[in-house]
Amino acid sequence: MTSRTGRSRSVNGFQRFNSFTARELTQENAAVVIDFARKDTAGLVAEIVAVSTSGRAPKPNPALFALAAAASLGDVEGRRTALEALPLVARTGTHLFLFARYIEQFRGWGRCLRRGVARWYTEKSVADLAFQAVEYRQREGWTHRDLLRLSHPETEQDERRRLFDWICGRATSLDGLRLIEGFQRAQSAPVAQLPELVREYRLSWEMLPDEGLTDARVWEALLDNGLPQTALLRQLPRLTRLGLLSPLGARTVSVAAQLADRDRLRKARVHPVNVLVALRTYAAGRSACGESTWEPSRPIVDALDAAFYAAFEAVEPAGKRHLLALDVSGSMTAQISGLPLSAREASAALALVTASIESACEIVGFTSVGGGRREAALTPLSIGPRQRLDDAIAAVSDLPFGGTDCALPMLYALDRKLDVDVFVVVTDNETWAGNVHPHQALARYRRQVNPAAKLVVIGMTATNFTIADPADAGTLDVVGFDSSVPTLLADFACGL
């Protein structure tokens, strides 16, 4: 998913949009970040740190890429500032490895970069560093040994120095760090002994040898220790294949209870869309990206369904007045690339979540009043906070489609004198303008009703559409869709 602005071509009064691949759109957005890094390095770094440390970044990759650009393309002081921020943005070993992969696209390993990476290893506590060393051992073609040899961190702490030696293979054992002791024992222990070691040292599954991960007893021990909520969602297919989630099993009852636990969902900040993706994947009984299959357990499917609605409480309302306009065309039944969801399911879920958490929200659909594309209109949809997802999907199905004229929401609100803070248009890739360009309609609405009104247009497939005005910070185009989109919308609505 990316957000973008730009220009489109007008043909016969309508906006026409070229099909773009996700890779092309990512390159186009990267150019914006690179320009920012060159012209205002300090400002870019401040923005990266603010987004990353506040937990507003749905994924770490964009922030790490931007930090790599800032640490490579700015002036001397700007590059130094970027590298000083590395421990704040790259909080895990995986993040650090990803940063290393990104930065080699821009520069070589000079003294300043080496010093910045060395600080990552010297500023963490020894216990935290030991955890990173065994939890995230290798990613993105990098290991901690590689980075330690490149950065040459210096320390006067004997325990930290011994940990560095162990990571680099200069020591075969490490006394005093219990987690390292448990990790080492697990690497050479018979599979039958791994459950005991997991419980004794509270080892995670990433710390175990591959052969142990196919043993049901090992996963029982991991479940006893407590899998984090997001990890549990990801591991449901594996647990099912290992026979741990049979419909009548006692373990199934406890896992189902954890999945639907409101407190766990809220503390883990699991968005309903994340749960919906897990539900659709698990219920399908096969991986979307691989060849693995499993027989879904009915109690787990039911628990995921309950978790979808329970996760509504984990979503912070923006406290803004929303008007959502949904594409109801037949093309919305197409699957979103990379997700086990159709565009229609995703749009209905987004509408249902918004209706449930926002106190002021109206939801309409793009329909036709006369069967012609140019006779598009907006029709109120029966989507409310007490509905089930299936009912919301039904509300946007089998309606006469009239074209996604993105000016209509503002004209609709003007005609009815509705107070709206945020207009949101959700479609697969069909965006166009009729007699009035969307930005002109928004400007008119701002003059007559709400000067601070914002507009978001979501095209769920990689299409080079442009509705937003590049000079208007109150408009946003979102290209593609993933589980980070709802958080992005909330942040944009609140001015974050």
VEXDREN-2710 file (C-alpha; in Angstrom, 1 decimal):
% VEXDREN-2710
k/r/px/py/pz
1/MET/0.0/0.0/0.0
2/THR/1.3/3.5/-0.9
3/SER/-0.1/7.0/-0.7
4/ARG/0.8/9.4/-3.5
5/THR/0.0/12.5/-5.4
6/GLY/0.6/13.5/-9.0
7/ARG/-0.9/14.4/-12.3
8/SER/-3.3/12.6/-14.6
9/ARG/-4.5/13.2/-18.2
10/SER/-7.9/14.4/-19.2
11/VAL/-9.7/12.8/-22.1
12/ASN/-13.1/14.1/-23.2
13/GLY/-13.7/15.7/-19.9
14/PHE/-13.0/12.6/-17.9
15/GLN/-9.9/11.6/-15.9
16/ARG/-8.2/8.5/-17.4
17/PHE/-5.7/6.6/-15.4
18/ASN/-2.9/4.3/-16.5
19/SER/-2.4/0.9/-14.9
20/PHE/0.8/0.9/-12.8
21/THR/2.5/-2.0/-11.1
22/ALA/3.1/-1.9/-7.3
23/ARG/6.9/-1.8/-8.1
24/GLU/6.5/1.2/-10.3
25/LEU/4.4/3.1/-7.8
26/THR/6.9/2.2/-5.0
27/GLN/9.8/3.6/-7.2
28/GLU/7.8/6.8/-7.8
29/ASN/7.1/7.3/-4.1
30/ALA/10.8/6.5/-3.3
31/ALA/11.8/9.4/-5.5
32/VAL/9.8/11.7/-3.2
33/VAL/11.6/10.4/-0.1
34/ILE/15.0/10.7/-1.8
35/ASP/14.3/14.3/-2.8
36/PHE/13.2/15.0/0.9
37/ALA/16.4/13.5/2.1
38/ARG/18.6/15.7/0.0
39/LYS/16.7/19.0/0.6
40/ASP/15.7/18.7/4.3
41/THR/17.5/15.8/6.0
42/ALA/16.9/17.0/9.5
43/GLY/13.2/17.5/8.9
44/LEU/12.9/14.0/7.4
45/VAL/14.7/12.4/10.3
46/ALA/12.5/14.2/12.8
47/GLU/9.4/12.9/10.9
48/ILE/10.8/9.4/10.8
49/VAL/11.5/9.3/14.5
50/ALA/8.1/10.8/15.4
51/VAL/6.2/8.3/13.4
52/SER/8.3/5.3/14.4
53/THR/8.5/5.9/18.2
54/SER/4.8/6.8/18.5
55/GLY/3.8/3.4/17.1
56/ARG/2.1/5.0/14.1
57/ALA/4.1/3.1/11.5
58/PRO/2.1/0.0/10.5
59/LYS/5.3/-1.5/9.0
60/PRO/8.9/-0.6/9.7
61/ASN/10.1/-0.9/6.1
62/PRO/9.3/2.6/4.8
63/ALA/10.7/4.3/7.9
64/LEU/14.0/2.3/7.6
65/PHE/14.2/3.0/3.9
66/ALA/13.8/6.7/4.5
67/LEU/16.3/6.7/7.3
68/ALA/18.8/4.9/5.0
69/ALA/18.2/7.7/2.4
70/ALA/18.7/10.4/5.0
71/ALA/21.9/8.8/6.3
72/SER/23.3/8.7/2.8
73/LEU/22.1/11.7/0.8
74/GLY/21.9/14.6/3.2
75/ASP/24.7/17.0/4.2
76/VAL/27.3/15.9/6.8
77/GLU/25.2/17.1/9.8
78/GLY/22.0/15.6/8.4
79/ARG/23.7/12.2/7.8
80/ARG/25.1/12.2/11.4
81/THR/21.6/13.1/12.8
82/ALA/20.1/10.2/10.8
83/LEU/22.6/7.6/12.1
84/GLU/22.1/8.9/15.7
85/ALA/18.5/8.0/15.3
86/LEU/19.2/4.5/14.2
87/PRO/18.6/2.8/17.6
88/LEU/15.2/4.6/17.9
89/VAL/13.9/3.5/14.5
90/ALA/15.6/0.0/14.2
91/ARG/14.5/-1.5/17.4
92/THR/15.1/-5.2/16.6
93/GLY/17.7/-7.1/14.8
94/THR/15.4/-7.6/11.8
95/HIS/15.0/-3.8/11.6
96/LEU/18.8/-3.4/11.7
97/PHE/19.4/-6.0/9.0
98/LEU/16.8/-4.3/6.8
99/PHE/18.4/-1.0/7.3
100/ALA/21.8/-2.5/6.3
101/ARG/20.2/-3.8/3.1
102/TYR/18.6/-0.5/2.2
103/ILE/21.7/1.6/2.9
104/GLU/23.9/-0.3/0.6
105/GLN/21.7/0.9/-2.2
106/PHE/22.9/4.4/-1.5
107/ARG/26.5/4.3/-0.1
108/GLY/29.5/2.4/1.2
109/TRP/30.5/1.6/4.7
110/GLY/32.3/4.8/5.8
111/ARG/33.4/5.7/9.3
112/CYS/30.2/7.6/10.2
113/LEU/28.0/4.6/9.2
114/ARG/30.2/2.1/11.1
115/ARG/30.0/4.3/14.2
116/GLY/26.2/4.6/13.9
117/VAL/25.8/0.8/13.6
118/ALA/28.2/0.3/16.5
119/ARG/26.0/2.4/18.7
120/TRP/23.1/0.1/18.1
121/TYR/25.2/-2.7/19.7
122/THR/26.5/-0.6/22.6
123/GLU/23.4/1.3/23.7
124/LYS/21.2/-1.7/24.3
125/SER/21.3/-3.5/27.6
126/VAL/23.3/-6.7/27.6
127/ALA/20.2/-8.8/28.2
128/ASP/18.3/-7.1/25.4
129/LEU/21.2/-7.5/23.1
130/ALA/21.5/-11.2/24.0
131/PHE/17.8/-11.6/23.1
132/GLN/18.3/-9.9/19.8
133/ALA/21.3/-12.2/19.0
134/VAL/19.3/-15.4/19.4
135/GLU/15.8/-14.2/18.4
136/TYR/16.8/-12.5/15.1
137/ARG/20.0/-14.3/14.0
138/GLN/19.8/-13.8/10.2
139/ARG/17.6/-11.7/7.9
140/GLU/18.0/-9.9/4.6
141/GLY/21.3/-11.6/3.9
142/TRP/22.9/-10.2/7.0
143/THR/23.9/-11.6/10.4
144/HIS/25.0/-9.9/13.6
145/ARG/28.4/-11.3/13.0
146/ASP/28.6/-9.5/9.7
147/LEU/27.6/-6.2/11.2
148/LEU/29.9/-6.5/14.3
149/ARG/32.8/-7.2/12.0
150/LEU/32.0/-4.1/9.9
151/SER/31.2/-1.7/12.8
152/HIS/33.9/-2.8/15.4
153/PRO/31.9/-1.5/18.4
154/GLU/34.1/-0.8/21.5
155/THR/33.0/-1.5/25.1
156/GLU/34.5/-1.5/28.5
157/GLN/31.9/-3.9/29.8
158/ASP/33.3/-7.4/30.2
159/GLU/29.9/-9.1/29.8
160/ARG/29.1/-7.2/26.6
161/ARG/32.6/-7.9/25.2
162/ARG/32.1/-11.6/25.8
163/LEU/28.8/-11.5/24.1
164/PHE/30.4/-9.9/21.1
165/ASP/33.0/-12.6/21.0
166/TRP/30.3/-15.3/21.2
167/ILE/28.3/-13.7/18.4
168/CYS/31.4/-13.6/16.2
169/GLY/32.4/-17.1/16.9
170/ARG/35.5/-16.3/19.0
171/ALA/33.9/-18.0/22.0
172/THR/32.0/-21.3/22.0
173/SER/30.2/-20.7/25.3
174/LEU/29.0/-17.8/27.4
175/ASP/28.5/-18.1/31.1
176/GLY/26.2/-15.8/33.0
177/LEU/23.5/-15.1/30.4
178/ARG/20.7/-17.5/31.0
179/LEU/19.0/-17.0/27.6
180/ILE/22.2/-17.8/25.7
181/GLU/22.7/-20.9/27.8
182/GLY/19.2/-22.1/27.0
183/PHE/19.6/-21.3/23.3
184/GLN/22.9/-23.3/23.2
185/ARG/21.4/-26.2/24.9
186/ALA/18.4/-26.3/22.6
187/GLN/20.7/-26.4/19.5
188/SER/22.2/-29.7/20.4
189/ALA/19.4/-31.3/22.5
190/PRO/17.2/-34.2/21.2
191/VAL/13.7/-33.0/20.1
192/ALA/12.2/-34.9/23.0
193/GLN/14.1/-32.5/25.4
194/LEU/13.1/-29.3/23.7
195/PRO/9.7/-28.8/25.5
196/GLU/11.4/-28.9/28.9
197/LEU/14.0/-26.4/27.7
198/VAL/11.3/-24.1/26.2
199/ARG/9.6/-24.0/29.6
200/GLU/12.8/-23.7/31.7
201/TYR/14.4/-20.9/29.7
202/ARG/11.2/-19.4/28.1
203/LEU/12.6/-19.8/24.6
204/SER/10.6/-18.6/21.7
205/TRP/10.1/-20.6/18.5
206/GLU/12.6/-18.5/16.6
207/MET/15.3/-19.7/19.0
208/LEU/14.7/-23.4/18.3
209/PRO/16.3/-25.7/15.7
210/ASP/14.1/-26.4/12.6
211/GLU/13.5/-30.1/13.5
212/GLY/11.8/-29.0/16.8
213/LEU/9.2/-26.9/15.0
214/THR/7.5/-30.0/13.6
215/ASP/6.9/-31.5/17.0
216/ALA/3.5/-30.9/18.6
217/ARG/5.0/-31.2/22.1
218/VAL/7.3/-28.3/21.4
219/TRP/4.4/-26.1/20.4
220/GLU/2.4/-27.2/23.5
221/ALA/5.3/-25.8/25.5
222/LEU/5.4/-22.6/23.5
223/LEU/1.6/-22.2/24.1
224/ASP/2.1/-22.8/27.8
225/ASN/4.7/-20.0/27.8
226/GLY/2.2/-17.8/26.0
227/LEU/2.4/-16.8/22.3
228/PRO/1.9/-13.1/21.6
229/GLN/-1.5/-12.4/20.0
230/THR/-0.1/-11.6/16.5
231/ALA/2.2/-14.6/16.5
232/LEU/-0.7/-16.8/17.5
233/LEU/-2.7/-15.6/14.5
234/ARG/0.1/-16.4/12.2
235/GLN/0.8/-19.9/13.7
236/LEU/-2.8/-21.2/13.6
237/PRO/-2.2/-23.2/10.3
238/ARG/0.9/-24.9/11.8
239/LEU/-0.9/-25.7/15.1
240/THR/-3.7/-27.2/13.1
241/ARG/-1.5/-29.3/11.0
242/LEU/0.2/-30.7/14.1
243/GLY/-3.2/-31.8/15.5
244/LEU/-3.2/-29.3/18.4
245/LEU/-6.5/-27.6/17.4
246/SER/-8.9/-30.5/16.9
247/PRO/-12.5/-29.5/17.4
248/LEU/-12.9/-31.4/20.7
249/GLY/-9.4/-30.8/22.1
250/ALA/-8.8/-29.0/25.4
251/ARG/-6.0/-27.0/23.8
252/THR/-8.4/-25.7/21.2
253/VAL/-10.6/-24.2/23.9
254/SER/-7.7/-22.2/25.4
255/VAL/-6.5/-21.0/22.0
256/ALA/-9.9/-20.0/21.0
257/ALA/-10.4/-18.0/24.2
258/GLN/-7.1/-16.2/23.7
259/LEU/-7.9/-15.3/20.1
260/ALA/-11.2/-13.6/21.1
261/ASP/-9.8/-12.0/24.3
262/ARG/-10.7/-8.3/24.1
263/ASP/-7.9/-7.3/26.5
264/ARG/-5.2/-9.2/24.5
265/LEU/-6.5/-7.8/21.2
266/ARG/-6.4/-4.2/22.7
267/LYS/-3.0/-4.5/24.2
268/ALA/-1.5/-6.0/21.0
269/ARG/-3.3/-3.2/19.0
270/VAL/-4.7/-5.8/16.6
271/HIS/-6.9/-4.1/14.0
272/PRO/-10.1/-5.9/12.9
273/VAL/-8.8/-6.0/9.3
274/ASN/-5.7/-8.0/10.5
275/VAL/-8.1/-10.5/12.2
276/LEU/-10.2/-10.6/9.0
277/VAL/-7.2/-11.5/6.9
278/ALA/-6.3/-14.2/9.4
279/LEU/-9.8/-15.5/9.4
280/ARG/-10.1/-15.7/5.6
281/THR/-6.7/-17.3/5.3
282/TYR/-7.3/-19.9/8.0
283/ALA/-10.9/-20.7/6.8
284/ALA/-9.6/-21.3/3.2
285/GLY/-7.4/-24.2/4.5
286/ARG/-4.5/-23.3/2.3
287/SER/-1.7/-20.7/2.1
288/ALA/-2.1/-17.8/-0.3
289/CYS/1.6/-17.8/-1.1
290/GLY/2.7/-21.4/-0.6
291/GLU/1.5/-25.0/-1.0
292/SER/0.7/-25.9/2.6
293/THR/-2.8/-27.0/3.4
294/TRP/-4.7/-27.8/6.6
295/GLU/-8.2/-28.8/7.7
296/PRO/-9.7/-25.7/9.4
297/SER/-11.0/-26.3/13.0
298/ARG/-14.5/-25.1/13.4
299/PRO/-14.0/-23.7/16.9
300/ILE/-11.0/-21.7/15.7
301/VAL/-12.9/-20.3/12.7
302/ASP/-15.7/-19.2/15.1
303/ALA/-13.2/-17.7/17.5
304/LEU/-11.6/-15.7/14.7
305/ASP/-15.0/-14.5/13.7
306/ALA/-15.7/-13.4/17.3
307/ALA/-12.2/-11.8/17.4
308/PHE/-13.0/-9.6/14.4
309/TYR/-15.8/-7.9/16.3
310/ALA/-14.0/-7.9/19.6
311/ALA/-11.0/-6.1/17.9
312/PHE/-13.2/-3.1/17.2
313/GLU/-12.4/-2.0/20.8
314/ALA/-8.7/-1.9/19.9
315/VAL/-9.4/0.8/17.3
316/GLU/-9.0/4.4/18.6
317/PRO/-11.8/6.6/17.1
318/ALA/-10.7/9.7/15.2
319/GLY/-13.6/11.6/16.6
320/LYS/-14.3/13.1/13.2
321/ARG/-17.5/13.2/11.1
322/HIS/-17.1/10.8/8.2
323/LEU/-18.8/10.3/4.9
324/LEU/-17.7/7.0/3.3
325/ALA/-18.6/6.5/-0.4
326/LEU/-18.2/2.9/-1.5
327/ASP/-17.8/1.5/-5.0
328/VAL/-20.6/-1.1/-5.5
329/SER/-19.6/-2.3/-9.0
330/GLY/-19.2/-5.9/-9.9
331/SER/-15.4/-5.5/-10.3
332/MET/-15.2/-5.1/-6.5
333/THR/-15.6/-8.9/-6.2
334/ALA/-12.0/-9.3/-7.5
335/GLN/-9.4/-10.3/-4.9
336/ILE/-6.9/-7.8/-3.7
337/SER/-3.4/-8.7/-4.6
338/GLY/-1.6/-10.4/-1.7
339/LEU/-4.7/-10.7/0.5
340/PRO/-7.3/-13.4/0.9
341/LEU/-10.0/-10.6/0.6
342/SER/-12.0/-9.2/-2.3
343/ALA/-12.2/-5.4/-2.7
344/ARG/-15.8/-5.6/-1.7
345/GLU/-15.1/-7.5/1.6
346/ALA/-12.4/-5.0/2.5
347/SER/-14.5/-2.0/1.7
348/ALA/-17.4/-3.4/3.7
349/ALA/-15.1/-4.2/6.7
350/LEU/-13.7/-0.7/6.6
351/ALA/-17.2/0.8/6.5
352/LEU/-18.4/-1.5/9.4
353/VAL/-15.4/-0.6/11.6
354/THR/-15.9/3.1/10.9
355/ALA/-19.6/2.9/11.6
356/SER/-18.9/1.1/14.9
357/ILE/-16.2/3.3/16.4
358/GLU/-17.1/6.8/15.1
359/SER/-20.1/8.6/16.6
360/ALA/-20.9/10.5/13.4
361/CYS/-20.7/8.5/10.1
362/GLU/-22.7/8.2/7.0
363/ILE/-22.1/5.5/4.4
364/VAL/-23.2/5.8/0.8
365/GLY/-22.7/3.8/-2.5
366/PHE/-21.9/5.0/-6.0
367/THR/-25.0/3.9/-8.0
368/SER/-26.8/4.8/-11.2
369/VAL/-30.1/6.7/-11.5
370/GLY/-30.6/6.0/-15.1
371/GLY/-28.4/3.2/-16.1
372/GLY/-25.8/5.4/-17.7
373/ARG/-22.3/6.1/-16.5
374/ARG/-22.8/9.8/-16.5
375/GLU/-25.9/9.5/-14.4
376/ALA/-24.1/8.4/-11.3
377/ALA/-25.6/9.1/-7.9
378/LEU/-25.0/8.3/-4.3
379/THR/-27.4/6.0/-2.4
380/PRO/-27.4/5.6/1.4
381/LEU/-26.3/2.1/2.4
382/SER/-27.7/0.2/5.3
383/ILE/-24.4/-0.4/7.2
384/GLY/-24.7/0.2/10.9
385/PRO/-22.6/-0.5/14.0
386/ARG/-24.7/-3.5/15.2
387/GLN/-24.5/-5.4/11.9
388/ARG/-22.5/-8.5/11.0
389/LEU/-19.9/-8.3/8.2
390/ASP/-22.0/-10.6/6.0
391/ASP/-24.9/-8.1/6.3
392/ALA/-22.5/-5.2/5.4
393/ILE/-21.3/-7.1/2.3
394/ALA/-24.8/-7.7/1.3
395/ALA/-25.6/-4.0/1.6
396/VAL/-23.0/-3.2/-1.1
397/SER/-23.9/-6.0/-3.4
398/ASP/-26.2/-6.2/-6.4
399/LEU/-26.8/-2.5/-6.7
400/PRO/-26.9/-0.6/-10.0
401/PHE/-23.4/0.9/-10.6
402/GLY/-23.1/4.4/-11.9
403/GLY/-19.4/5.1/-12.0
404/THR/-17.1/6.3/-9.2
405/ASP/-17.3/10.1/-9.7
406/CYS/-15.1/11.3/-6.8
407/ALA/-16.7/14.7/-6.7
408/LEU/-20.1/13.3/-5.8
409/PRO/-19.5/12.9/-2.0
410/MET/-18.8/16.7/-1.6
411/LEU/-21.7/17.6/-3.9
412/TYR/-24.0/15.2/-1.9
413/ALA/-23.0/16.8/1.4
414/LEU/-23.4/20.3/-0.1
415/ASP/-26.9/19.6/-1.4
416/ARG/-27.9/18.2/2.0
417/LYS/-25.9/20.7/4.1
418/LEU/-24.1/17.9/5.9
419/ASP/-21.3/18.7/8.3
420/VAL/-18.4/16.4/7.3
421/ASP/-14.8/16.4/8.4
422/VAL/-13.5/13.6/6.3
423/PHE/-14.7/12.3/2.9
424/VAL/-13.5/8.8/2.1
425/VAL/-13.9/7.2/-1.4
426/VAL/-13.3/3.4/-1.5
427/THR/-13.0/1.7/-4.9
428/ASP/-10.9/-1.0/-6.6
429/ASN/-9.4/1.1/-9.4
430/GLU/-12.3/3.0/-11.0
431/THR/-11.8/6.7/-10.2
432/TRP/-12.9/9.5/-12.5
433/ALA/-14.3/13.0/-12.5
434/GLY/-17.5/14.2/-14.1
435/ASN/-18.4/17.8/-14.8
436/VAL/-16.8/19.0/-11.6
437/HIS/-13.3/17.9/-10.5
438/PRO/-13.2/16.4/-7.0
439/HIS/-10.8/19.1/-5.8
440/GLN/-13.1/21.8/-7.1
441/ALA/-16.0/20.2/-5.3
442/LEU/-14.0/20.0/-2.1
443/ALA/-12.9/23.6/-2.4
444/ARG/-16.6/24.6/-2.8
445/TYR/-17.6/22.5/0.2
446/ARG/-14.8/24.1/2.3
447/ARG/-16.0/27.6/1.4
448/GLN/-19.6/26.9/2.2
449/VAL/-19.5/24.4/5.1
450/ASN/-16.2/23.2/6.6
451/PRO/-12.9/24.9/5.8
452/ALA/-11.0/22.0/7.3
453/ALA/-12.7/19.2/5.4
454/LYS/-10.4/16.4/4.1
455/LEU/-10.7/14.0/1.2
456/VAL/-9.2/10.5/0.9
457/VAL/-9.5/8.3/-2.2
458/ILE/-8.5/4.6/-1.9
459/GLY/-7.9/2.7/-5.1
460/MET/-7.3/-0.9/-3.9
461/THR/-5.3/-1.9/-6.9
462/ALA/-2.0/-0.4/-8.3
463/THR/-3.4/2.2/-10.6
464/ASN/-1.8/5.5/-11.4
465/PHE/-4.9/7.6/-10.5
466/THR/-4.6/11.1/-9.2
467/ILE/-7.4/12.8/-7.4
468/ALA/-5.5/14.7/-4.7
469/ASP/-4.1/18.1/-5.3
470/PRO/-0.3/17.9/-4.6
471/ALA/-0.4/21.4/-3.0
472/ASP/-3.3/20.4/-0.6
473/ALA/-2.3/18.7/2.6
474/GLY/-5.9/17.9/3.2
475/THR/-6.2/15.4/0.3
476/LEU/-4.8/12.0/0.1
477/ASP/-4.6/9.2/-2.6
478/VAL/-4.0/5.7/-1.3
479/VAL/-3.0/3.1/-3.9
480/GLY/-3.5/-0.5/-2.9
481/PHE/-4.8/-1.9/0.3
482/ASP/-3.5/-3.8/3.3
483/SER/-4.1/-4.0/7.0
484/SER/-2.3/-0.7/7.6
485/VAL/-4.8/1.4/5.6
486/PRO/-7.3/1.9/8.5
487/THR/-4.6/3.2/10.8
488/LEU/-3.4/5.5/8.0
489/LEU/-6.9/6.9/7.6
490/ALA/-7.3/7.5/11.3
491/ASP/-4.0/9.3/11.5
492/PHE/-4.8/11.4/8.5
493/ALA/-8.2/12.3/9.8
494/CYS/-6.6/13.4/13.1
495/GLY/-3.9/15.4/11.4
496/LEU/-1.1/13.1/12.5
END
